[in-house]
Amino acid sequence: MTTASTSPFAVLNQTTATSFNEQKNLIKRVFKGKPVQCPSCKQTLKVILPEQAKAEQAAGIYCAKGCTDIELDIEAVAGL
């Protein structure tokens, strides 16, 4: 019988939590104005704000090659 620490769900939950925290920290660094490189291609990430976004691209954080593509729901916080 498997224990909770070795169950597939425990591994999935830990992996998901780690990924979420890494992405959250990356977003924080970008919004602090620090230059941040894409973890995959090492190119500088850029922020696309809602007023800069085109019809086919949402507001978010992107790299030039497209390997980092974080869509942000900025409109939700704009009314605060």
Secondary structure as GFF3:
##gff-version 3
##sequence-region A 1 80
A	DSSP	alpha_helix	8	31	.	.	.	ID=ss1
A	DSSP	beta_strand	46	48	.	.	.	ID=ss2
A	DSSP	beta_strand	60	62	.	.	.	ID=ss3
A	DSSP	beta_strand	69	71	.	.	.	ID=ss4
A	DSSP	alpha_helix	75	78	.	.	.	ID=ss5
###
